Amino acid sequence: MKTALSFLSCCLPALLAQSQEVCKVTQPTASFAIHHQSGEPELNAEPSSALWSSAARAVIVKDCTHVIEYTDISSTVRGFWTDKDLYLLFECPYKVLNLWLPPMGGGPRNKLWDRDVVEMFLGDDWTNIRHYREFEIAPTGDWIDLAINLDKESYDQTWRSGWKTVARIDKTKKVWYAAARIPLSAISDQHVKAGTKWRANLYRIDGVGGDPQRHFLCWQPTCVVNRDPNHVPENFGSIIFEQ
C-alpha cells in the first residue's frame, strides 16, 4: 500500500502534468445525429417525459482545452428536430451552484457566461465558418442569444432568435436542467431536411471563483491556449439531421 508521502512524490506530479496537457483535435470532429419528430410538441425540462423518450443523446464531459474528463459532473444532452424547430435538453449534475441572483425572470441577461451556464453554438455556413449563432441558458432560467461575426469582432446582443427556453434546479438530486426550442429559421434560410448538417458545439461552464478555477466543458474540445476556448469555429463538431 502506498503511503500518502509516496503518492505525493510518485503519482501527483504525473497527474498534474496530465492536467496541464493540451488536447489535440482530430478529424472528423464529433457529430450528433438527431431524429425527426412530427408536430410542435410543448417544451419541458423533464428528461423522463415522453417528449425526450426517443431523443438522441450526447455527453459533455471533456475539458475544452486540456486532457481532463469531469466525470463527476458529466452532462447529458438530448436532441431531436421537427419541421420548424431544434429541441435540446441539458442535464447537469452539480456540486455547488454559481448563479446570478436575483434572476431576471427569463432574460435576456448579459454575461451569463460568468456564472453556471450551458451554451449552444450553431451555424449552417460551411464556407464562412466565422458566422454563427450563440445561445445560453442559466439554471435560473435567464438566457441570452447572440449573432456572432468574428470577422467584425461582433457579438450582437440585440439579435433575437425567437427561441423558447425552460430551466429548473432539482436541489435534492443536485442536478439542473435547461431545455431549448430553437427555430430552424434562426440559424438557416435554407430548408432543413434529412441529411442536412450544421456546424455546432455544445458547452457547459461550471464552478465558483475566477476562470482558472472554473470548469469549461466542451462536447467537442477545441484545444486552444491563450484564446477563448468557445469561439473556435474551425474546431466545431456537427449536428446531423436524420429522418
MODAUR-V922242 format. One record per backbone hydrogen bond with DSSP energy under -0.5 kcal/mol. CO is the residue of the C=O (numbers start at 1). NH is the residue of the N-H. Records with the same first field share a line. If there is no record, write none. Layout:
CO=NH, NH
This chain:
3=7
4=8
5=9
6=10
7=11, 12
8=13
11=15
12=16
13=17
14=18
15=19
16=20
18=21
21=67
30=238
31=33
32=34, 240
34=242
35=81
45=47
46=49
49=52
50=53
52=55
56=79
58=77
59=61
60=75
61=70
62=218
64=222, 223
65=23
66=68
68=63
69=71
70=73
71=74
74=93
75=60
76=91
77=58
78=89
79=56
80=87
81=37
84=184
85=82
86=182
87=80
88=180
89=78
90=92, 178
91=76, 93
92=176
98=116
99=101
109=112
111=114
112=115
117=205
118=137
119=203
120=122, 135
121=201
122=133
123=199
124=126
127=129
128=131
130=132, 150
132=148
133=122
134=146
135=120
136=144
137=118
138=141
142=138
143=108, 109
144=136
146=134, 148
147=156
148=132
149=152, 154
150=153
154=149
155=157
156=147
164=181
166=179
168=177
169=171
170=174, 175
174=94
175=170
176=92
177=168
178=90
179=166
180=88
181=164, 183
182=86
183=186
184=187, 188
187=124
193=196
196=241
198=239
199=123
200=237
201=121
202=219
203=119
204=217
205=117
206=215
210=213, 214
211=214
214=216
215=206, 217
216=64
217=204
218=62
219=221
230=232
232=235
233=236
237=200
238=32
239=198, 241
240=34, 242
241=195
